[in-house]
Amino acid sequence: MTGILFTNAKVLDAAAGKLSPKQNVYVANGRIKSVSDKAPKVPKSARIVDLKGKVLMPGLCDGHVHVTAVTPDFAALARFSPFYTAARTADVLEGMLMRGFTTVRDAGGADYGLALAVEEGHMRGPRILFCGKALSQTGGHGDVRSAGENHDFEGCFCCPGLGRIADGVDAMRHAARDEIRKGATHIKLMVSGGISTPTDRVDSTQFSLDEITAAVQEAEAANLYAMAHAYTSRAINRALECGVRSIEHGNLLDESSVELFVKKGAYYVPTLSTYDAFAERGWETGCPPELMAKLGDVLDAGENALRLAYEGGVKLVYGTDLLGEMHSNQLREFKLRSAVVPNDDLIRGATVNAAELFRMEDEIGAVKPGLRADLLVVNGDPLKDIGVLQDPDKYLKAVMKDGVFYKDEL
């Protein structure tokens, strides 16, 4: 055990929202071994890195990504070769890691093989938590067929599509069990319409209560949980009442949803950056015109939903939901949320809150002994200036995941 000793570090305590100066952090065998204001005894072969007052903080988490969504056109994606998609996904993953994201939760598309390839080092990227295929009703947000297509949609099991169809309680149980069999770390449900599919309306509700409950039960039976894509309070509240652990997007929520979030102890994952990116770049990145037409339904409502949730005490988690070339906007979520959320809470959403949602608080999200050595070194104080986290080329000096440097400018 040789390891790395960081000295003279300002350690960011994300939970408390404060910096502790002149700390020594020793890392070995992929874990944080000690954090102290006194220098620990380490092997002579250990590398000693004097951070000279730079900030050492937990690696970032993105609670809503689609790493295989190399195009915003989901219908086209479902027709891609899985080998072609995987090759292009490598660039998406590399970009995320170099922005400081060491753990991401995929909301449809990634699978066991991709997560394993990253874990074994065949691809460079953040740790991937995956649901496999998102579960959708016929004509729901995971059904990419146009109104003119009459063939059956079996969910593209062998292809890189993001969703599969499950109609009825029995079918829902089967689909959830099948994704769990394939290694899913959570189950994803489409409980309302969305932007990226052609035939569903944003304000629709999807799945019956019995179907949602069945999926939640199957997830909980496997000691997992369910996340749900939802926009309106009607859709959100139905999912929360059925036991869904996190709501994604939620742009059209109201006070009734805020109360239910708090009552149920559920998490909210806004994704403001995807609407911002679609509005700015959607046409040039290949988003179909009929989908861009639906953007106005949710674009301007996102900040208001965030404000209601934050002021109501809802637990917020960082999420982006970016597609295709828009993945480069991943850090812009900090800026968009900063109009409502203070810097310390912005950082909590991308660290400790995300770890709690993932049920990984004993593994990631903090600089504490025993946790995985997922660490960032930044030359600046993000508690004072969240812009420090938005310009990795300038401020991000090191990225470590499981004790391995992926960026080292120290």
C-alpha positions in Angstrom: 0.0 0.0 0.0 1.8 3.2 -1.2 -0.9 5.7 -1.9 -1.1 9.5 -2.2 -0.9 12.1 0.5 -2.5 15.4 -0.2 -1.1 18.1 2.1 -2.0 21.7 2.8 -5.5 21.2 1.3 -8.7 23.1 1.9 -11.1 20.3 2.3 -14.7 21.1 1.2 -17.3 19.7 3.6 -20.3 19.6 1.2 -22.8 18.7 4.0 -21.8 21.6 6.2 -21.0 24.0 3.4 -17.6 25.0 4.7 -13.9 24.7 4.0 -11.3 23.2 6.5 -7.8 24.6 5.8 -4.5 22.9 6.1 -5.8 19.4 6.0 -3.9 16.2 5.1 -5.8 13.6 3.1 -4.3 10.2 2.6 -5.6 7.9 -0.2 -4.7 4.2 -0.7 -6.2 1.2 -2.4 -9.0 3.4 -3.9 -10.2 4.7 -0.6 -9.8 7.7 1.6 -7.8 6.4 4.6 -7.5 9.5 6.7 -8.4 13.2 6.9 -6.6 15.2 9.5 -4.9 18.5 10.4 -1.9 16.4 11.4 0.3 14.6 8.9 -0.2 10.9 9.1 2.5 8.3 8.8 2.6 7.0 5.3 4.9 4.6 3.4 8.1 6.1 2.0 7.0 5.2 -1.5 3.7 7.3 -1.1 3.4 10.3 -3.4 3.1 13.5 -1.5 1.2 16.3 -3.2 1.3 19.8 -1.6 -2.0 21.4 -2.7 -0.7 24.9 -1.5 -4.2 25.8 -0.3 -6.2 24.5 -3.3 -9.6 23.1 -2.6 -10.0 19.3 -2.3 -13.7 18.3 -2.8 -15.8 15.3 -3.6 -16.3 14.2 -7.2 -19.5 15.5 -8.7 -22.6 13.4 -9.4 -25.1 13.9 -12.2 -28.4 12.3 -11.3 -29.9 12.2 -14.8 -27.9 11.4 -17.9 -28.2 9.4 -21.1 -24.7 8.5 -21.9 -25.7 6.5 -25.0 -27.8 9.3 -26.4 -25.3 10.4 -29.0 -28.1 12.1 -30.9 -31.3 13.9 -29.7 -33.3 11.9 -32.3 -34.4 8.9 -30.3 -36.0 7.2 -33.3 -32.7 7.3 -35.2 -30.8 6.2 -32.1 -33.0 3.0 -31.9 -31.8 2.1 -35.4 -28.1 2.6 -34.7 -25.7 -0.3 -34.4 -24.9 -1.0 -30.7 -21.2 -1.1 -31.6 -21.4 2.3 -33.3 -23.2 3.8 -30.3 -20.7 2.4 -27.8 -17.8 3.9 -29.8 -19.4 7.3 -29.7 -20.4 6.9 -26.1 -16.7 6.8 -25.2 -16.4 10.5 -26.0 -19.5 11.3 -24.0 -18.1 9.5 -20.9 -14.6 11.0 -21.3 -16.1 14.5 -21.4 -18.2 13.9 -18.3 -15.1 12.7 -16.3 -13.0 15.6 -17.4 -15.7 18.0 -16.1 -15.4 16.5 -12.7 -18.3 14.0 -12.7 -17.1 10.7 -11.1 -20.6 9.1 -10.7 -23.6 9.4 -13.0 -27.0 7.9 -12.9 -28.2 6.9 -16.4 -32.0 7.3 -17.0 -32.3 5.0 -20.0 -29.9 3.4 -22.5 -26.8 2.4 -20.6 -26.5 -1.3 -19.5 -24.4 -3.7 -17.6 -21.8 -4.1 -20.3 -21.1 -0.4 -20.5 -20.9 0.1 -16.8 -18.6 -2.9 -16.6 -16.4 -1.6 -19.4 -15.9 1.6 -17.4 -15.4 -0.3 -14.1 -12.7 -2.5 -15.6 -10.9 0.4 -17.3 -11.7 -0.4 -20.9 -13.4 3.0 -21.2 -12.6 6.2 -19.3 -15.6 7.7 -17.6 -17.6 8.2 -14.5 -19.0 5.3 -12.5 -22.3 4.4 -14.2 -25.5 3.6 -12.3 -28.0 2.3 -14.9 -31.6 1.4 -15.3 -31.2 -0.4 -18.6 -34.3 0.4 -20.6 -36.8 2.9 -19.3 -40.3 1.5 -19.0 -43.1 3.1 -21.1 -46.7 2.4 -22.0 -47.6 2.0 -25.6 -47.7 5.6 -27.0 -45.8 6.8 -24.0 -42.6 8.7 -23.7 -40.5 5.7 -24.4 -42.3 4.8 -27.6 -40.4 6.4 -30.5 -42.8 5.3 -33.3 -44.4 8.1 -35.3 -48.2 8.2 -35.8 -47.8 6.7 -39.2 -45.9 3.6 -38.1 -48.0 0.5 -37.5 -45.4 -2.2 -36.6 -45.1 -3.5 -33.1 -42.5 -1.9 -30.9 -40.8 -4.5 -28.7 -38.4 -2.1 -27.0 -35.4 -2.5 -29.1 -33.8 -5.1 -26.8 -30.8 -5.6 -28.9 -30.4 -1.9 -30.0 -29.4 1.3 -28.3 -32.9 2.7 -27.8 -33.8 4.2 -24.4 -37.1 2.5 -23.7 -39.2 -0.6 -23.8 -43.0 -1.1 -23.7 -44.9 -2.6 -20.8 -48.7 -2.5 -20.8 -50.6 -3.9 -17.8 -49.5 -5.0 -14.4 -48.1 -8.4 -15.4 -46.1 -6.9 -18.2 -44.8 -4.2 -15.9 -43.7 -6.7 -13.4 -42.0 -8.8 -16.1 -40.2 -5.7 -17.6 -39.0 -4.5 -14.1 -37.8 -8.0 -13.2 -36.0 -8.3 -16.5 -34.1 -5.1 -16.1 -33.2 -6.1 -12.5 -32.0 -9.4 -13.9 -29.7 -7.5 -16.2 -28.1 -5.7 -13.3 -30.1 -2.4 -13.1 -29.3 -0.3 -10.1 -32.7 1.4 -10.3 -35.9 1.3 -12.4 -37.0 4.2 -14.6 -40.7 4.9 -15.3 -42.2 7.2 -17.9 -45.3 8.5 -16.0 -46.0 11.5 -18.3 -45.5 12.7 -21.8 -42.3 14.4 -22.9 -40.4 16.4 -25.4 -38.3 13.8 -27.2 -41.0 11.4 -28.5 -43.4 12.2 -31.3 -46.9 11.0 -30.2 -47.4 11.8 -26.5 -48.5 15.0 -25.0 -46.4 16.7 -22.3 -49.5 17.1 -20.0 -50.6 13.5 -20.3 -50.4 11.0 -17.4 -49.0 7.5 -18.3 -49.4 4.1 -16.7 -52.2 3.3 -14.3 -51.6 3.5 -10.6 -51.6 -0.3 -10.4 -48.9 -0.4 -13.1 -46.7 2.2 -11.3 -47.1 0.4 -7.9 -46.2 -2.9 -9.5 -42.9 -1.5 -10.8 -42.1 0.2 -7.4 -42.8 -3.1 -5.6 -40.5 -5.0 -7.9 -37.7 -2.5 -7.4 -38.2 -2.5 -3.6 -38.2 -6.3 -3.5 -34.7 -6.2 -5.0 -33.6 -3.5 -2.6 -33.7 -0.9 -5.4 -35.9 2.0 -6.1 -37.9 3.7 -9.0 -37.3 7.1 -10.6 -40.0 8.7 -12.7 -40.0 11.1 -15.7 -42.9 13.5 -15.0 -43.8 17.1 -15.8 -47.2 18.0 -14.3 -48.3 17.9 -10.7 -51.0 15.4 -11.7 -48.3 13.0 -13.0 -45.8 13.8 -10.2 -48.3 13.3 -7.4 -49.5 9.9 -8.8 -45.9 8.7 -8.9 -45.1 9.9 -5.4 -48.2 8.4 -3.9 -47.1 5.0 -5.5 -43.7 5.2 -3.8 -41.4 6.5 -6.5 -38.2 7.8 -4.9 -37.2 10.6 -7.4 -39.0 12.7 -9.9 -37.1 13.9 -13.0 -37.8 17.3 -14.7 -41.0 18.3 -13.0 -41.2 21.7 -14.8 -45.0 22.0 -14.3 -45.2 21.1 -10.6 -47.2 23.1 -8.1 -47.5 23.5 -4.3 -49.3 20.2 -3.9 -46.3 18.4 -5.3 -44.0 20.2 -3.0 -45.9 19.1 0.0 -46.0 15.5 -1.2 -42.2 15.5 -1.9 -41.5 16.5 1.7 -44.1 14.1 3.1 -42.7 11.2 1.2 -39.0 12.1 1.6 -38.6 12.0 -2.2 -36.0 13.7 -4.3 -36.4 16.2 -7.1 -34.0 16.2 -10.1 -34.6 19.3 -12.2 -32.9 19.3 -15.6 -32.9 23.0 -16.6 -29.8 22.6 -18.8 -31.4 20.3 -21.4 -34.2 22.9 -22.2 -31.7 25.7 -22.3 -29.5 23.6 -24.7 -32.5 22.6 -26.9 -33.6 26.3 -27.2 -30.1 27.4 -28.0 -28.8 24.5 -30.1 -31.6 22.0 -30.8 -32.0 22.7 -34.5 -28.3 22.4 -35.3 -27.9 19.2 -33.4 -30.5 17.3 -35.3 -33.6 17.5 -33.1 -36.7 16.9 -35.2 -38.9 20.0 -35.7 -42.0 18.4 -34.3 -40.2 17.8 -31.0 -38.8 21.4 -30.9 -42.4 22.6 -31.1 -43.2 21.0 -27.7 -40.3 22.8 -26.0 -42.3 25.9 -25.2 -44.6 23.9 -22.9 -41.8 23.5 -20.3 -39.0 25.8 -21.1 -40.0 28.9 -19.1 -41.6 26.9 -16.3 -38.5 25.2 -15.1 -37.1 28.0 -12.9 -40.4 28.6 -11.2 -40.7 24.9 -10.4 -37.1 24.9 -9.0 -38.0 27.9 -6.8 -41.1 26.3 -5.4 -39.3 23.2 -4.6 -36.3 24.8 -3.1 -38.3 27.2 -0.9 -40.5 24.3 0.1 -37.6 22.3 1.4 -37.6 19.6 -1.2 -34.3 17.6 -1.5 -32.7 18.6 -4.8 -30.2 16.6 -6.8 -28.1 17.8 -9.8 -29.3 16.5 -13.1 -28.9 17.5 -16.8 -30.6 15.1 -19.3 -28.4 16.3 -22.2 -28.3 14.6 -25.5 -26.0 14.4 -28.5 -23.6 17.4 -28.8 -25.4 19.1 -26.0 -23.5 17.0 -23.4 -20.9 19.8 -23.4 -23.4 22.0 -21.5 -23.3 19.6 -18.5 -21.8 22.2 -16.1 -24.2 24.9 -17.1 -26.8 23.5 -14.8 -24.9 25.2 -11.9 -25.4 28.6 -13.5 -29.0 28.1 -14.4 -29.9 26.9 -10.9 -27.8 29.7 -9.2 -30.6 32.2 -9.9 -32.6 30.4 -7.2 -30.2 28.1 -5.2 -27.2 29.3 -3.1 -23.8 27.9 -3.9 -23.6 25.6 -0.9 -26.9 23.9 -1.8 -25.9 23.7 -5.4 -22.8 21.7 -4.4 -24.9 19.5 -2.0 -27.2 18.6 -4.9 -24.2 17.3 -6.8 -22.6 15.5 -3.9 -24.2 14.5 -0.6 -27.8 14.7 -1.8 -27.0 12.7 -4.9 -25.2 10.1 -2.8 -28.2 9.8 -0.5 -30.6 9.4 -3.5 -28.4 6.7 -5.0 -28.2 5.0 -1.5 -24.4 5.4 -1.7 -23.7 7.8 1.1 -21.3 5.3 2.6 -19.4 5.2 -0.7 -19.3 8.7 -2.4 -20.3 12.3 -1.9 -17.9 13.4 0.8 -14.2 13.6 1.8 -14.3 11.2 4.7 -12.3 8.2 5.8 -13.6 4.9 4.3 -15.3 6.4 1.3 -14.2 5.9 -2.3 -11.4 8.3 -3.3 -13.5 10.2 -5.8 -11.8 13.6 -5.5 -11.4 16.9 -7.3 -8.7 19.6 -6.9 -9.9 23.0 -7.8 -8.0 26.3 -7.8 -10.7 28.5 -6.3 -13.5 28.4 -3.8 -16.8 27.2 -5.3 -18.7 28.2 -2.1 -18.0 31.8 -3.0 -18.0 31.5 -6.8 -19.9 28.6 -8.4 -18.2 29.6 -11.6 -15.1 27.7 -10.4 -17.0 24.5 -11.2 -18.1 25.7 -14.6 -14.7 26.2 -16.2 -12.7 23.0 -15.8 -10.0 24.0 -18.2 -9.1 26.9 -16.0 -9.9 25.8 -12.5 -10.0 22.0 -12.3 -6.5 20.8 -11.6 -7.1 17.1 -10.8 -9.8 14.4 -11.2 -9.4 11.2 -9.2 -11.8 8.3 -9.2 -11.3 5.3 -7.0 -7.9 6.6 -6.1 -6.7 6.8 -9.7 -5.8 10.2 -11.3 -7.6 10.8 -14.7 -6.5 14.4 -14.8 -3.3 15.5 -12.9 -2.0 19.1 -13.2 -0.6 19.2 -9.7 
